[in-house]
Amino acid sequence: MKNRKRQYFIKALVTISALSLLVTRVCGEGTGYGNELPHGNYSDPAAAETAQTAAEKTRTSSTLKLYDKSWAVVIGINQYENKKWSTLRYAVADALAVESKLDELGFDEIISLTDERATKRNIEQLLKDRLPYVTKENDRVLVFFAGHGHTRELHGREQGFLIPTDGDYQKNYSSTTISMEDIRNLSSKIPAKHIYYVIDACYSGLGLKPPATSKRDLELKSAGGSFHEGVEGYLNKITSRIAVQIITAGGKNEEAEEGESHGLFTEYFLKGLEGEADRNKDHILTASEIGVYTSKEVSVASDNEQTPGFGWIDGEGEFVFILPGLRDKYPHRDPVSEKKIRKLKLKIENLYIYVDMLERENKRLETLLAKSDESGGSAVESEKRPPEATINPGLEEQKRIMAEIMQRMKSPHKIIKLRMIPSTINTTKIRKQFEAMGFRDVEWNPDGDFPNEYEAISINGDKIVVDYTSGLMWQQSGSINEMLFNETADYVKYNLNGRHFACFDDWRLPTLDELASLIEPVKNNDSHIDNVFDNEQQWLWSCDRKRSGVNWPLSLNTGIIRFADENIRSYVRCVRSLK
């Protein structure tokens, strides 16, 4: 038994070491060609070889940093709630094809909303409540929309609108659609330096502008044919400047035509990303190049019935794609996305948990064998531990601490019991519950202040927080990585209950009521949660749903409860009841 355990232990350590080395190497090299490029004159083979050697020796100093992280929101709508909006054939297929292509090009986080999930609330929640808090200054964001667009004249000027799946046709038109003004306002709240809206819908009222130097810069890039000093300077310039760019399928009164399997616009947009829009074949593709190519090809293919429009909403920079051809020339720079890194880190996290379990069990076995040697084997025979004690070391410590906790809970104050059963709940019920229980929400109940009484405790090396007011035990921290909602069950099963976190195996996702009890009126280190908790987990999943595919997570950064699509990634902080 002892030898077998040690074999498992050694095997796990070896695996961890290998994965750790891989992740360290990957993280040290960055996220690949979607984010950084080696400097140098690559039109000269000798210079290219020299640059390659230099890059191997000093990767940090010899790279041009483009982006830290790449985000995308992909929306496709075929079916509309209001049947006055015609059903589209290829909008969802267009969105899925763009999602696949962006994943291929190294985008780290891609969030998809299709048909019934593509409501105005969900779209705005992503653009207004989510992206402003997860993106950083050196990130890029691409928003793709395939669906209906419309142009109306309001207040003496044309205004373009995107139509979500719940967009009204007449009565509540302005309040249920997304206007160009909404796009401008949302863009100003996202800190990412480059934002690119790709709209497979025809509408007007864009009010776009070209950057002052766009013509000269485009001529410079087109003249290059490959890397040279001028192009390198151009890349430095356009990637260091702010850019909010947009391209649409067509203008007012133009119909977005459909091809054999895609919308005509999306068909040529995808071809552009394949490299056909790369005018000088240097494998560096800008939004301007995509605009020039797509506008020309769609116009020709539609007999001038549809002409895409493109330009800048703000800034003078350029959204940049790095095409696979450049990676093919220099395979040692093979890209590894943040998505892959996250998966590797999660594997390592699980292996560390496994090793921790083996270490504890190994220590118990060594102690038992030592006693057995001293007593001639009688110690093993006399050891009558229950089965759970073998896999749950620290059980005695847990019993002692729990006895102390239960003693404290006998204090004069009454425990406020919170709902612990998962439920499907609407906004009206939530608001009433918040008012009744004193939960705080910036919009629904700004004066709420639930009277928590916390104590941080360590059980068998695991950190937990006890709330004597609600009679709940929380993880002090939570998951290391964000995850989809359908991934939360495995996290609870294997990372907590499977290894008896704090010696318990009844951990679960909290209800919305339980999560809401954590919200503090005042921010502590940019988070509306008490300092007794780790504040790295800004978005937390609850087990409650608004409807199928839509969950109620909590934003600790804003102190607001919002429903969100389950394809969004959030953290997990689990809870268990003391009684």
Secondary structure per residue as TSV (DSSP state, phi and psi in degrees):
chain	resnum	aa	ss	phi	psi
A	1	M	-	360.0	-46.0
A	2	K	H	-62.4	-46.4
A	3	N	H	-62.9	-40.2
A	4	R	H	-62.6	-44.9
A	5	K	H	-60.8	-42.2
A	6	R	H	-66.1	-34.9
A	7	Q	H	-62.2	-45.1
A	8	Y	H	-60.5	-41.7
A	9	F	H	-62.6	-47.6
A	10	I	H	-63.4	-43.7
A	11	K	H	-59.2	-44.0
A	12	A	H	-64.8	-41.3
A	13	L	H	-62.7	-42.1
A	14	V	H	-61.7	-44.4
A	15	T	H	-62.5	-44.1
A	16	I	H	-61.1	-44.3
A	17	S	H	-60.4	-43.4
A	18	A	H	-64.7	-46.5
A	19	L	H	-66.4	-39.5
A	20	S	H	-61.2	-42.6
A	21	L	H	-61.8	-41.8
A	22	L	H	-64.4	-47.7
A	23	V	H	-63.8	-41.2
A	24	T	H	-60.4	-43.4
A	25	R	H	-64.4	-44.8
A	26	V	H	-62.9	-48.3
A	27	C	H	-64.5	-35.7
A	28	G	H	-67.5	-28.8
A	29	E	H	-90.3	-4.9
A	30	G	-	88.4	-169.2
A	31	T	S	-101.7	21.6
A	32	G	-	91.6	-163.1
A	33	Y	T	-69.4	-15.0
A	34	G	T	-68.9	-13.6
A	35	N	T	-122.8	-30.1
A	36	E	E	-148.3	155.7
A	37	L	E	-134.3	142.7
A	38	P	E	-70.3	142.9
A	39	H	-	-72.7	157.8
A	40	G	S	135.8	168.3
A	41	N	-	-91.8	97.5
A	42	Y	T	-88.9	0.0
A	43	S	T	-76.9	-17.1
A	44	D	S	-103.6	115.9
A	45	P	H	-56.6	-40.9
A	46	A	H	-63.3	-43.3
A	47	A	H	-65.0	-36.9
A	48	A	H	-63.9	-42.8
A	49	E	H	-63.5	-41.3
A	50	T	H	-62.8	-43.9
A	51	A	H	-62.5	-39.3
A	52	Q	H	-62.6	-45.2
A	53	T	H	-62.3	-43.6
A	54	A	H	-63.6	-38.1
A	55	A	H	-65.8	-35.4
A	56	E	H	-65.5	-34.8
A	57	K	H	-81.1	-42.2
A	58	T	-	-133.6	78.7
A	59	R	T	-65.6	-41.4
A	60	T	T	-64.9	-47.2
A	61	S	T	-77.5	-16.7
A	62	S	T	-107.4	21.1
A	63	T	E	-121.9	147.9
A	64	L	E	-97.6	114.3
A	65	K	E	-78.2	123.5
A	66	L	-	-102.2	-61.5
A	67	Y	-	-139.8	147.8
A	68	D	S	-82.3	-42.6
A	69	K	-	-149.7	144.7
A	70	S	E	-115.8	126.1
A	71	W	E	-117.0	150.0
A	72	A	E	-145.3	140.0
A	73	V	E	-116.9	119.3
A	74	V	E	-116.9	121.4
A	75	I	E	-124.6	130.7
A	76	G	E	-140.2	129.6
A	77	I	-	-131.0	114.7
A	78	N	S	-94.6	-44.9
A	79	Q	-	-103.5	132.8
A	80	Y	-	-115.4	144.8
A	81	E	S	-63.7	-43.7
A	82	N	S	-84.9	112.8
A	83	K	T	-72.0	-3.5
A	84	K	T	-69.7	-20.5
A	85	W	S	-86.2	122.0
A	86	S	-	-66.0	150.7
A	87	T	-	-73.9	134.3
A	88	L	-	-99.9	152.8
A	89	R	S	-90.7	-38.9
A	90	Y	S	-119.6	4.7
A	91	A	H	-61.0	-45.0
A	92	V	H	-66.9	-42.9
A	93	A	H	-61.0	-38.9
A	94	D	H	-60.4	-45.6
A	95	A	H	-62.8	-43.9
A	96	L	H	-65.6	-38.2
A	97	A	H	-66.5	-40.6
A	98	V	H	-65.8	-41.3
A	99	E	H	-57.2	-46.4
A	100	S	H	-62.2	-43.0
A	101	K	H	-66.4	-41.6
A	102	L	H	-65.7	-37.9
A	103	D	H	-61.2	-41.5
A	104	E	H	-62.7	-33.5
A	105	L	T	-86.5	7.7
A	106	G	T	92.6	17.5
A	107	F	-	-68.5	137.1
A	108	D	S	-82.2	-45.1
A	109	E	E	-126.9	120.1
A	110	I	E	-124.3	119.5
A	111	I	E	-110.6	124.4
A	112	S	E	-110.3	136.0
A	113	L	E	-128.7	120.0
A	114	T	E	-129.4	146.7
A	115	D	G	45.8	-118.4
A	116	E	G	-62.8	-19.5
A	117	R	G	-83.3	-15.4
A	118	A	-	-87.8	55.1
A	119	T	-	-80.4	162.7
A	120	K	H	-59.7	-40.7
A	121	R	H	-63.2	-44.7
A	122	N	H	-65.8	-41.3
A	123	I	H	-63.8	-47.9
A	124	E	H	-67.4	-33.4
A	125	Q	I	-61.2	-40.6
A	126	L	I	-66.7	-48.5
A	127	L	I	-78.2	-30.9
A	128	K	I	-100.9	-39.0
A	129	D	I	-102.1	-23.6
A	130	R	I	-99.9	-64.0
A	131	L	H	-58.7	-37.2
A	132	P	H	-59.4	-22.7
A	133	Y	H	-104.0	-15.4
A	134	V	H	-105.2	-22.1
A	135	T	-	-86.4	153.7
A	136	K	-	-117.4	174.1
A	137	E	T	-64.3	-28.3
A	138	N	T	-102.4	25.5
A	139	D	-	-98.6	170.0
A	140	R	E	-128.2	151.0
A	141	V	E	-133.7	128.7
A	142	L	E	-116.2	130.8
A	143	V	E	-117.6	117.6
A	144	F	E	-109.6	132.7
A	145	F	E	-131.5	126.3
A	146	A	E	-123.9	115.6
A	147	G	S	172.6	-160.6
A	148	H	-	-80.5	141.6
A	149	G	E	-127.8	157.6
A	150	H	E	-151.3	150.2
A	151	T	E	-119.6	130.8
A	152	R	E	-129.5	156.4
A	153	E	E	-96.3	116.5
A	154	L	E	-127.4	129.2
A	155	H	T	55.7	39.7
A	156	G	T	80.4	7.8
A	157	R	E	-143.3	157.1
A	158	E	E	-76.2	138.5
A	159	Q	E	-134.2	128.5
A	160	G	E	-90.9	146.8
A	161	F	E	-133.7	141.2
A	162	L	E	-97.4	141.7
A	163	I	-	-107.0	108.0
A	164	P	-	-68.3	174.2
A	165	T	T	-64.2	-26.7
A	166	D	T	-101.1	17.3
A	167	G	-	-68.2	130.1
A	168	D	-	-78.3	156.3
A	169	Y	S	-91.2	-29.4
A	170	Q	S	-139.2	-63.3
A	171	K	T	-62.7	-52.9
A	172	N	T	-111.1	41.9
A	173	Y	H	-58.7	-56.5
A	174	S	H	-63.3	-35.7
A	175	S	H	-82.0	-13.1
A	176	T	H	-114.5	5.8
A	177	T	S	-119.3	175.0
A	178	I	E	-118.0	114.8
A	179	S	E	-89.7	168.6
A	180	M	H	-62.6	-34.4
A	181	E	H	-65.0	-37.3
A	182	D	H	-61.0	-42.3
A	183	I	H	-59.3	-46.1
A	184	R	H	-60.3	-45.2
A	185	N	H	-66.2	-42.2
A	186	L	H	-64.8	-39.6
A	187	S	H	-62.4	-36.3
A	188	S	H	-68.0	-17.6
A	189	K	H	-94.5	-11.4
A	190	I	-	-92.5	121.0
A	191	P	-	-73.9	-13.0
A	192	A	-	-53.6	138.8
A	193	K	S	-73.0	-26.5
A	194	H	E	-127.1	125.0
A	195	I	E	-127.6	133.9
A	196	Y	E	-131.4	116.3
A	197	Y	E	-97.4	122.1
A	198	V	E	-115.1	109.1
A	199	I	E	-115.8	107.2
A	200	D	E	-86.9	68.3
A	201	A	E	-159.0	151.5
A	202	C	E	-100.4	121.8
A	203	Y	-	-161.9	165.9
A	204	S	-	-118.8	-167.4
A	205	G	-	76.8	26.5
A	206	L	-	-74.5	-40.4
A	207	G	-	62.3	43.3
A	208	L	-	-81.7	160.7
A	209	K	B	-140.7	144.6
A	210	P	-	-86.7	152.4
A	211	P	-	-68.5	155.7
A	212	A	T	-59.6	-30.7
A	213	T	T	-108.3	14.0
A	214	S	H	-61.0	-44.0
A	215	K	H	-62.4	-48.1
A	216	R	H	-62.0	-42.9
A	217	D	H	-66.0	-40.9
A	218	L	H	-64.3	-39.3
A	219	E	H	-63.8	-40.9
A	220	L	H	-61.7	-46.1
A	221	K	H	-67.1	-40.7
A	222	S	H	-66.5	-28.5
A	223	A	H	-78.5	-15.2
A	224	G	H	-71.1	-51.2
A	225	G	S	75.9	-25.4
A	226	S	S	-167.7	-177.8
A	227	F	-	-64.1	130.2
A	228	H	-	-151.1	180.0
A	229	E	H	-59.0	-40.4
A	230	G	H	-64.4	-43.0
A	231	V	H	-67.8	-39.0
A	232	E	H	-60.6	-42.7
A	233	G	H	-64.2	-37.7
A	234	Y	H	-61.9	-46.2
A	235	L	H	-61.2	-43.1
A	236	N	H	-58.3	-40.7
A	237	K	H	-70.6	-50.2
A	238	I	H	-72.5	-27.6
A	239	T	H	-86.8	-13.0
A	240	S	H	-91.8	-15.0
A	241	R	S	-95.2	150.1
A	242	I	-	-64.7	142.7
A	243	A	E	-148.6	122.3
A	244	V	E	-119.1	105.4
A	245	Q	E	-117.1	159.3
A	246	I	E	-147.5	146.8
A	247	I	E	-136.5	135.2
A	248	T	E	-121.3	158.4
A	249	A	E	-66.4	-26.3
A	250	G	E	-179.4	-178.6
A	251	G	-	-102.0	-169.2
A	252	K	T	-57.3	139.0
A	253	N	T	67.4	9.4
A	254	E	-	-99.2	139.5
A	255	E	-	-95.4	128.9
A	256	A	-	-73.5	106.7
A	257	E	-	-75.2	156.1
A	258	E	B	-113.8	141.2
A	259	G	-	-93.1	-149.8
A	260	E	S	-77.8	-33.0
A	261	S	S	-138.2	-7.9
A	262	H	S	-140.9	162.9
A	263	G	B	-60.9	147.1
A	264	L	H	-58.3	-42.8
A	265	F	H	-62.6	-50.4
A	266	T	H	-62.7	-36.3
A	267	E	H	-56.2	-45.7
A	268	Y	H	-80.9	-26.7
A	269	F	H	-63.1	-43.8
A	270	L	H	-64.7	-40.5
A	271	K	H	-62.5	-37.5
A	272	G	I	-60.9	-42.5
A	273	L	I	-69.3	-23.5
A	274	E	I	-71.1	-16.5
A	275	G	I	126.3	-10.9
A	276	E	I	-67.7	-22.8
A	277	A	T	-84.9	-7.8
A	278	D	-	-75.5	90.0
A	279	R	T	-60.9	-37.0
A	280	N	T	-107.0	8.4
A	281	K	-	56.3	38.0
A	282	D	S	-98.1	4.2
A	283	H	S	69.1	15.4
A	284	I	E	-114.7	116.7
A	285	L	E	-115.8	123.6
A	286	T	E	-103.2	162.1
A	287	A	H	-61.1	-33.0
A	288	S	H	-64.8	-42.3
A	289	E	H	-62.4	-42.4
A	290	I	H	-61.3	-42.1
A	291	G	H	-61.7	-47.1
A	292	V	H	-62.1	-47.8
A	293	Y	H	-64.2	-51.2
A	294	T	H	-64.7	-42.3
A	295	S	H	-59.4	-44.4
A	296	K	H	-67.2	-50.3
A	297	E	H	-68.4	-41.6
A	298	V	H	-66.7	-39.2
A	299	S	H	-61.7	-44.1
A	300	V	H	-66.4	-45.8
A	301	A	H	-64.8	-26.9
A	302	S	T	-101.1	10.7
A	303	D	T	55.3	43.3
A	304	N	T	65.1	18.8
A	305	E	S	-84.6	-18.5
A	306	Q	-	-143.7	122.6
A	307	T	-	-130.0	110.8
A	308	P	-	-59.2	144.8
A	309	G	E	-111.4	144.3
A	310	F	E	-148.5	158.3
A	311	G	E	168.3	-161.5
A	312	W	E	-111.4	130.8
A	313	I	E	-80.9	-37.3
A	314	D	E	-156.8	154.4
A	315	G	E	82.7	-179.9
A	316	E	S	-134.8	10.2
A	317	G	-	-85.1	-167.0
A	318	E	-	-139.1	132.8
A	319	F	-	-72.5	127.5
A	320	V	E	-120.6	135.2
A	321	F	E	-110.7	140.8
A	322	I	E	-105.5	118.2
A	323	L	-	-83.4	156.8
A	324	P	H	-58.8	-24.7
A	325	G	H	-56.7	-34.9
A	326	L	H	-70.5	-34.5
A	327	R	H	-68.6	-34.7
A	328	D	H	-64.3	-33.7
A	329	K	H	-70.6	-32.7
A	330	Y	-	-130.8	75.9
A	331	P	G	-63.5	-20.0
A	332	H	G	-67.0	-12.2
A	333	R	G	-102.3	30.7
A	334	D	-	-57.6	128.6
A	335	P	-	-74.0	144.4
A	336	V	-	-127.1	117.1
A	337	S	-	-75.6	163.1
A	338	E	H	-60.7	-31.2
A	339	K	H	-60.9	-45.5
A	340	K	H	-66.7	-40.1
A	341	I	H	-61.6	-42.2
A	342	R	H	-61.7	-41.5
A	343	K	H	-63.8	-41.2
A	344	L	H	-64.5	-41.9
A	345	K	H	-63.6	-37.7
A	346	L	H	-65.3	-40.3
A	347	K	H	-60.8	-43.0
A	348	I	H	-64.6	-40.5
A	349	E	H	-59.0	-44.6
A	350	N	H	-66.1	-37.0
A	351	L	H	-67.9	-39.3
A	352	Y	H	-61.5	-39.1
A	353	I	H	-61.6	-44.8
A	354	Y	H	-62.0	-44.3
A	355	V	H	-63.5	-38.7
A	356	D	H	-59.9	-42.5
A	357	M	H	-62.0	-43.8
A	358	L	H	-64.6	-39.9
A	359	E	H	-60.7	-45.4
A	360	R	H	-64.8	-44.1
A	361	E	H	-66.7	-37.8
A	362	N	H	-63.4	-42.2
A	363	K	H	-62.3	-41.9
A	364	R	H	-62.6	-42.9
A	365	L	H	-66.2	-41.0
A	366	E	H	-62.5	-41.5
A	367	T	H	-63.1	-43.7
A	368	L	H	-64.8	-41.5
A	369	L	H	-67.4	-36.7
A	370	A	H	-63.1	-43.4
A	371	K	H	-64.4	-36.9
A	372	S	H	-65.0	-40.8
A	373	D	H	-62.2	-39.9
A	374	E	H	-69.4	-33.9
A	375	S	H	-102.6	8.6
A	376	G	T	70.9	26.4
A	377	G	T	98.8	-8.2
A	378	S	H	-69.1	-25.8
A	379	A	H	-65.1	-38.0
A	380	V	H	-66.1	-42.1
A	381	E	H	-66.3	-37.0
A	382	S	H	-79.8	-13.9
A	383	E	-	-76.2	105.8
A	384	K	-	-114.5	53.5
A	385	R	-	-68.4	142.5
A	386	P	-	-66.1	155.2
A	387	P	H	-52.8	-38.7
A	388	E	H	-66.7	-25.8
A	389	A	H	-68.3	-28.6
A	390	T	H	-69.3	-41.2
A	391	I	H	-96.4	-2.3
A	392	N	S	-130.1	64.1
A	393	P	T	-61.6	148.4
A	394	G	T	91.0	10.0
A	395	L	H	-63.2	-39.0
A	396	E	H	-64.3	-41.1
A	397	E	H	-62.3	-41.8
A	398	Q	H	-61.1	-44.1
A	399	K	H	-62.2	-40.4
A	400	R	H	-64.6	-47.4
A	401	I	H	-66.2	-41.1
A	402	M	H	-64.1	-35.3
A	403	A	H	-61.7	-40.5
A	404	E	H	-66.2	-42.0
A	405	I	H	-61.7	-47.0
A	406	M	H	-64.7	-31.9
A	407	Q	H	-65.3	-42.7
A	408	R	H	-64.7	-33.7
A	409	M	T	-71.2	-8.1
A	410	K	T	-85.2	9.9
A	411	S	S	-66.0	167.0
A	412	P	S	-58.9	-31.3
A	413	H	S	-68.7	148.6
A	414	K	-	-87.5	137.0
A	415	I	-	-73.6	130.3
A	416	I	-	-91.6	105.6
A	417	K	-	-78.8	132.1
A	418	L	-	-109.4	153.1
A	419	R	-	-60.7	131.4
A	420	M	-	-119.6	-1.9
A	421	I	S	-93.7	127.4
A	422	P	-	-56.8	145.6
A	423	S	-	-147.1	158.0
A	424	T	B	-97.3	117.9
A	425	I	-	-135.8	139.8
A	426	N	-	-97.5	175.3
A	427	T	H	-63.9	-40.0
A	428	T	H	-60.6	-47.0
A	429	K	H	-63.0	-38.6
A	430	I	H	-63.2	-44.9
A	431	R	H	-61.0	-43.0
A	432	K	H	-64.0	-40.4
A	433	Q	H	-65.3	-40.0
A	434	F	H	-61.9	-43.4
A	435	E	H	-67.1	-39.9
A	436	A	H	-68.8	-38.0
A	437	M	H	-94.9	-11.2
A	438	G	T	81.4	19.8
A	439	F	-	-70.9	146.6
A	440	R	-	-98.6	136.9
A	441	D	B	-143.2	135.5
A	442	V	T	-53.6	-39.0
A	443	E	T	-94.5	-44.0
A	444	W	T	-84.8	-37.3
A	445	N	B	-151.6	71.9
A	446	P	T	-65.3	-18.9
A	447	D	T	-93.3	1.1
A	448	G	-	-68.3	147.6
A	449	D	-	-159.3	90.0
A	450	F	-	-68.4	129.3
A	451	P	-	-80.7	71.9
A	452	N	-	-68.6	153.1
A	453	E	-	-134.5	94.8
A	454	Y	E	-95.2	153.5
A	455	E	E	-146.1	126.1
A	456	A	E	-86.0	131.3
A	457	I	E	-138.2	149.1
A	458	S	E	-114.1	126.4
A	459	I	E	-120.4	115.8
A	460	N	T	55.6	33.4
A	461	G	T	88.3	-7.0
A	462	D	E	-96.9	131.6
A	463	K	E	-89.8	128.0
A	464	I	E	-133.0	166.3
A	465	V	E	-128.1	127.3
A	466	V	E	-101.0	132.2
A	467	D	E	-108.8	107.2
A	468	Y	T	-72.0	-18.5
A	469	T	T	-72.8	-46.8
A	470	S	T	-95.1	-10.0
A	471	G	T	68.6	36.3
A	472	L	E	-118.0	149.4
A	473	M	E	-115.1	126.4
A	474	W	E	-114.2	153.4
A	475	Q	E	-62.0	134.3
A	476	Q	S	-68.7	-33.2
A	477	S	S	-110.5	-98.3
A	478	G	-	144.7	-167.0
A	479	S	-	-65.2	145.9
A	480	I	S	-71.7	-37.2
A	481	N	S	-114.9	153.0
A	482	E	-	-72.5	155.8
A	483	M	B	-151.2	159.2
A	484	L	-	-69.1	159.9
A	485	F	G	-61.6	-38.9
A	486	N	G	-71.2	-5.2
A	487	E	G	-94.7	-9.4
A	488	T	H	-68.4	-33.8
A	489	A	H	-61.6	-42.5
A	490	D	H	-66.4	-36.7
A	491	Y	I	-60.9	-47.7
A	492	V	I	-64.6	-42.1
A	493	K	I	-67.2	-47.7
A	494	Y	I	-95.6	-42.2
A	495	N	I	-78.9	-23.1
A	496	L	I	-115.8	-69.7
A	497	N	G	-67.4	-34.5
A	498	G	G	-64.3	-29.8
A	499	R	G	-110.0	11.7
A	500	H	T	54.2	60.1
A	501	F	G	-57.8	124.9
A	502	A	G	57.2	24.7
A	503	C	G	73.6	16.7
A	504	F	-	-117.7	152.4
A	505	D	S	-127.8	27.6
A	506	D	-	-122.3	30.6
A	507	W	-	-70.5	152.1
A	508	R	B	-154.3	166.3
A	509	L	-	-69.9	140.3
A	510	P	-	-75.4	153.6
A	511	T	-	-75.2	169.5
A	512	L	H	-62.2	-37.6
A	513	D	H	-60.7	-44.9
A	514	E	H	-65.5	-42.0
A	515	L	H	-63.1	-43.2
A	516	A	H	-60.8	-29.6
A	517	S	T	-65.7	-15.6
A	518	L	T	-83.7	-19.1
A	519	I	-	-67.0	124.2
A	520	E	-	-98.0	144.6
A	521	P	S	-62.2	-33.4
A	522	V	S	-113.9	142.2
A	523	K	-	-69.9	140.9
A	524	N	S	-121.6	110.4
A	525	N	S	55.2	51.0
A	526	D	S	65.0	24.7
A	527	S	S	-145.6	134.2
A	528	H	S	-81.8	58.7
A	529	I	S	-148.3	150.1
A	530	D	-	-61.7	147.6
A	531	N	T	-65.4	-8.9
A	532	V	T	-68.2	-19.0
A	533	F	S	-98.9	157.6
A	534	D	-	-71.1	133.0
A	535	N	-	-102.8	14.6
A	536	E	-	-71.1	-28.8
A	537	Q	-	-88.1	92.7
A	538	Q	-	-82.6	-30.9
A	539	W	E	-116.5	128.6
A	540	L	E	-126.3	133.3
A	541	W	-	-74.5	140.4
A	542	S	-	-104.5	171.7
A	543	C	S	-91.9	-2.4
A	544	D	-	-89.1	148.5
A	545	R	E	-121.2	151.7
A	546	K	E	-86.2	-40.3
A	547	R	E	-163.2	179.9
A	548	S	T	-58.3	126.9
A	549	G	T	83.4	-2.1
A	550	V	E	-128.0	124.7
A	551	N	E	-113.1	169.2
A	552	W	-	-109.2	92.0
A	553	P	-	-89.7	169.9
A	554	L	E	-116.4	131.6
A	555	S	E	-99.1	107.9
A	556	L	T	-76.5	-21.2
A	557	N	T	-66.9	-39.2
A	558	T	T	-101.4	-18.1
A	559	G	T	71.5	32.9
A	560	I	E	-126.0	138.3
A	561	I	E	-87.7	129.8
A	562	R	-	-140.0	140.5
A	563	F	-	-81.8	149.5
A	564	A	E	-151.0	153.1
A	565	D	E	-62.9	142.2
A	566	E	T	-72.5	-5.9
A	567	N	T	-81.6	-6.3
A	568	I	S	-78.7	148.1
A	569	R	-	-94.7	133.5
A	570	S	B	-140.5	168.6
A	571	Y	B	-86.0	172.7
A	572	V	-	-126.5	130.1
A	573	R	-	-128.4	111.6
A	574	C	-	-89.0	165.4
A	575	V	E	-142.0	160.7
A	576	R	E	-146.7	154.8
A	577	S	E	-88.7	138.9
A	578	L	-	-74.8	-28.2
A	579	K	-	-122.1	360.0
